[in-house]
Amino acid sequence: MKITKKYNQTPQFLTSPSINFIFSMANNGDSIKITNSVSGNATILALGKAFPQQLVMQDYLVDGFFKSTNCTDHELKQKLTRLCKTTTVKTRYVVMSEEILKNYPELATEGLPTVKQRLDISNKAVTQMAIDASLSCVKVWGRPLSSITHLVYVSSSEARFPGGDLHLARGLGLKPDVCRIMLAFTGCSGGVAGLRVAKDLAENNPGSRVLLATSETTIVGFRPPSAQRPYDLVGVALFGDGAGAVILGADPVPGVEKPLFELTSAIQQYLPDTEKTIDGRLTEEGIKFQLGRELPQVIESHVKEFCKKMLKGTVCSGAEYNDLFWAVHPGGPAILSKVEGRLQLKPDKLSASRDALRDFGNASSNTIVYVLENLVEESKKKREKGEEDSEWGLILAFGPGITFEGILTRNLVC
């Protein structure tokens, strides 16, 4: 089944008409009419991103990292060099800088209790990046910040009370009665989890406009290389810092808001007995993080069934995977290759994900925002050339649990 032409209707079971409820009360003969206006599907109305000032070129990362950590282990240096070549990453942004290491030399020293210093740096950095990404997103949206009714904030890079959601709301100058939700330590699936939560808020609060902000930094996991922790080098070669922002709302205002994607349905699923495959622990030395070697294979074994579950009962039920567009969180090149192979996707189907990985590395929850931005640009170019573009697609991410997050999405880019 090919889904290549434009459809004018959403899946039947997702249609949201206005529903009026009448409740008659015998008390004094009064009749009370309760109206519950159910909004339509949530749409993405704008996207934004922001990064710290430090741009890291992958070709120069190894020498810089070993110099800044005062490490002279030649074998570890060779290993990191090999890893950097396999990640396909070309550039990344990071909060870590020479100035930070000068002020906090203990961060490059093995075994010192530095969680306080790391969180002091990280908490401030993620808030500022989230503010910058949000303001960028609001500027594209074209409406005032006062129109934001709900805030969803996602980060696995901070720990404090009150949480980063309040600090972000204050930093943006949002109204005190803005409704806030924070998703913490959701890792690479956090961006799509945030979209799922924001979708529910937008659809169940008529007239609402939801700001989703994600912000991450690797400061909390930065440490010198060690032969006892060779897996740390994967993070050094792959992960980056940054922030992303999305504004969502149902029933876009004609002539004012320009929807990019319609989010029609969302699901989440965890795989039993896989919680150790993505393992992170907050210690006195910061976050100790480890990815199991089997992660790409586990994702490969379950992704097809998960996609079938997402499509079942929708207008895309039975669709060929190559007739859809794909926004897959680029956890790493091996994960993308396994997904591509298992679903038998054409190479260009994951180009938006691969380009995001190349330009920004795996920036955890933020990265799906960068992938969606790439898809918007791809769609605009195709339509300028008069080329056919996929209308329906899937947004996918995989995080701790192992948790699968997925959203069936309609492309509205014009």
N, C-alpha and C positions, 0 to 999 in steps of 0.2 A: 504493500500500500504506500503510495507516494503522497507526501504532504508538501506540495510545491506551489499550489495556488493560494490566493487569499480567501480566507473564510470570513464571513460576516457575522458569525455567531460563535459564542464560547461553548464548551462542552455542556450538554443539556443539564447534567446534574449539578453544574456549577452556576447556572443562571440564578440571579438574585433579584426577584421582583419585590416591589413594596408589599408588605403584608400588614393588613389591618386586623387587629384583634378587638372584638366587642365583648365586653363583660358586663352583664346586667346584674344589678344588685337589688334585692327585694327591700332592703332597708330604705324606708320612706319613698319607695318607688323610684329611687335614683337610678340613672343609667350612666355608666362610666365607659368612655371610649378610650382605649389605650392604643396608640399608634406606634408601631415599631417599624421604622423605615430601614430596610436592609440594604446596605450599599452594595455596589458592584465589586468586581475583583480589584485588588490593589494593583497600582501601576507604579513603576519607577519613573519619577519625574525629573530627576537630575542626579548626576554623579560628580564626585570630586575627590581629589587626592592631595597629599602633602608629604614632604620628606624632610629629614634633617639635612644639615649642610654638607656633611661628609660624603662625598661620592667616592666609591671604591671601584677601581678598575680591576677586574679579575686577574689580569696579567701581572699586576704588581702586588696582589694581596699577600702572597706567600712571604716574600721578603719583608714586607711591612709588618705582618703579624709576628714573625719570629724575632724581628728587631724589637718590637714594642713589648714582647714578653720575655726578652733576654734569654731565649732558648737557642741552643746550639746543636740540638739533636739532628744530625744529618738524615737519619733514616725517617724520622717523623716529617722532616721537611720534604723529602722526596714523596712520601705518602700523600701529603697535602697537595703537592704539585699535581700528582696524578688525579686526585679527587677533583681539583679545580677544573681540570680539562674535561672531566666526564659530566659535570653538572649542567653544561651548556649556558651557564650564567656569564654575562659579559660585564655588566655593571650592577652595582647595588648602592644603597644609601645606608649609613649607619650613624648612630648617635655617638659611639665611641670616637674619641679624638685624642691627639697628643696632649691637649690641654687637660682633659679629664685624667689621663694617666699621670700627668705631672702633678695634679692636685690630689690624686688618689693612687699612688704607686702600689698600694697593697692589693689592688685589683689584679695586678699581674704577678702576684706572689702566691705560691701554692699553699693552701691549708689555712689561710687567715680568715677569721670570721668577718665577713664584709657585707652581710645581707643588708645592714642598715644603710651603708654608703650606696650600695647598688639601687635600693629602693628610693633613696632620696633623689638620685639622678633620674631613675626611670619614671617615677611618678610625675615629676615635673615635665619630663620630655614627652611622655605620651599624651599628657593633657594639652601641651602646646601644639603638637602635631594634629591632634584631634580637632582643636579649635581652627587651625589653618585649613584642614581638609573640609571642615563643615562650612566655613565662610566661603571657600571656593565653590562648594556645591550650591550654597544659597545664592551666590552671585549668578550661577548658570540658571538656576530655577527662576529667578526674577521676582520673587515675592519677599516680603519683609520677614525677619526672624520672628516677629511677634505672631506670625501665622503658624508657627510650630506648636503643636499641642502635645506631642509625645516624643520622648527621647529614648532610644535604645543604644546603649554603649557596650562595646565588646573589647576586652583586652585580657591577654594572658601574661601581661608584663608588669603588673602592679599589684600591690596589696596594701590597703589602708582603709581607715574608717574616718569620715564617710568616704564612700567609694568614688571612683573617677567619674561616674555619671553626674554627681553633684558638682564636682570641680569643673566639668565641662559645661554644665548648664550655667554656672556662675560666670565662667570665662566668656561664654557667648552672650551673656546678658538675657537669657531666656526668662520667661515669666516664672515667678515662684510656684505657680500652680501647674507647671508643665509636668506631665506624668512620666516618671523615669523608671527604666529597667536596666540592670547591668548583667551582662553575661561574662563570667570570669572563668579563665582556665579551660576554655573550649578549644584552644589550639587552632589547627588549620581548618577545622569545620566551623569555626566561630562566625565567619562572615556570612555563610549561608544560613546558619542557625539564626543570626540576627535578622536576615531577610525574612525568614519564616515567622519570627515573633512580630516584626514590624508589619508584615502582611496581615496577621490576625488583628493587630491593633487598628490598622487602617480600615479594615472591613467591618469591624464591630463598633466603631465610633464614627458615625456619619459626620462628614465635614472635617475630620481630623487630618492633620499632616504630620507624618512621623519622620523624624531625623534619625537615621542609623549612622553611628560613627564607630569606626574600628581604629585601634592604634596599638602598635607593637614595637618593641625594641629588644635587641639581643643583649643589652647591658647586663640583665639579671643572670645570664648564662655565660658571660665572657670569663674565660680563665686560660692560663697558660697551657700549652700542649703537654701531654703526659703519655708515656708508653703504657701506663696502666689504664688509660682511657682513650684508646684509639678512635672510638666512635665519636668523640668530641669534634674530631676534624671534619666530620660530615657536616655538622652545623656551621663550622667556620667557612666551609666551601660553598654552602647553599643558602643560608638564611640572611635576610636583610631587614631593615627597619622602615617604618613609614606609617601612614594613616590613610584611611579611606572614608568616604561619606556618601550616603544615599538619602534622597528624600522620596518618600512614598505616600501615596494617597489614592483613594478610590474616587471615581467620577471626576476626572480632570476638568478644570475650568476652561471651556473653549476660548481660544484666542489668547489665553494667559499662560496655561501650562501645556507643555509638549511632552506627552508620555513617550517613553523609550521602550519599556517592556511591560507586559501585563503578566502578573504572577497568578496563575490559575489554580494550582494546587501544590501543596508541600507535604513531604513526609520525612520522618527521621527513623533510623533503625540502628541498633547496636548489635554487634556480633558477640555472642556469649564466649567467655573464656579467652578473650583477646586483649584484656585490659593491660597486660604487661608489654604488648607490642609497641605502644607509644607510651613511654613512662617518663614522668617528670615529677621532681620532688623539690620543695622549697627547703633549703638547708641554711646553716649559718654562713655558707660560702656562696649563697645565691641558689638559682634553680639548677639542679642537675637533671639533664635531659638526655634520653636515649631512644633511638629508633631501632626496632628490631629488623634484622636483615630480611625477615619474611614478609614485611609490610607490603611491598608491591605484589607479591604472590597472593596474599590474603585478599587484597582489593580485587585483583584479577579474578579470583574464584567466586566472588559474590556480586560484582558490579552488574553483570547481565541480568541476574534475577531481580536486583534492586530496580533497574531501569524498567523491566517488565511490570513490576509492581506500580511504578509511577504512572505508566502509560495506560494501565488497565482501566477500562470504563470511560476513557476520554476520547476526544475526537482523533487523537493520535494512536489509539489502540490498534496494534498490528502494523504500525508504520515502520518503514525501513529506517534503520539508524542513520544512514547517510542522507536521508531526506530531512533530517533535523539539524539545527545548529547546536553547538556544544560549548558551554562555559564550564570548564572543569578546573578546579583548583589545582595548580601545578605544584604538587608536593615535592616533585623531583622528576627528572627525565625518565627514570625507570617506571614510575607510577603512570605517567602519561603514555608511555609505550605499551604497558600492560593493558590499560584501558582501551587504547587504540586497537591492539591486537585482538582482545577478547570480543569487542563489538564490531570488529572488521571495518573500522572507519577509514575513510580516505585520508591521506596525510594532511590535507588542508583543513580538515574538520577541527583539529586541535591547534591551529595556528595562533589563535588569540591567546590560548594558554601558554604555548611555547614562547611567544613574544613577550608575555608578561614575565615569565621565568628568566628569559634572557636579559631583560632590562632592569628588573627589580629583585631578582632572586625569589626565594620563597619567603614572603613577608607575612606568613601566617594568615590570620583572619582578614587582613587587608587585601590580599592578592586577588580575591574574586572580584573586587571592585575594579581593579586594573584590567582583568580579563573582560569584564562587561564593557568597559570603555573601549577596548580593542575591538570588540564585536560591533559596537556602534559605528566606529570608523570603517570597519570592513563593509557593513551594510550600506553606508553612505556611498562608498566608492563603487560598490556593485550597482547601485541604483543610478548613479551618475553615468555609468557605462551602459545602462539598460540591461544588465545581467539579472537573471533570476536569483532570488534570495529565499532562504528557508524562512517560513513564517513561524514555525513552532520549534522549540528546543528545550534542552534540559540544563539546569544549573546543578553541578555536583561538587561535593567536597567530602573529605574523609579526615576524621580527627580522632582524638583519644577515645577509647572505648572497646574496640574500634567502632566509631560512630559514622554512619553514612547520613548525609543530608542531601535532599534533592528537591528541586522545584521545577514543575512544568511551566514553561514560559512562552509567551507569544511576543514576537518581534513587532514593534509598532514604529520603528524608525522610518521616517519618510524623507 
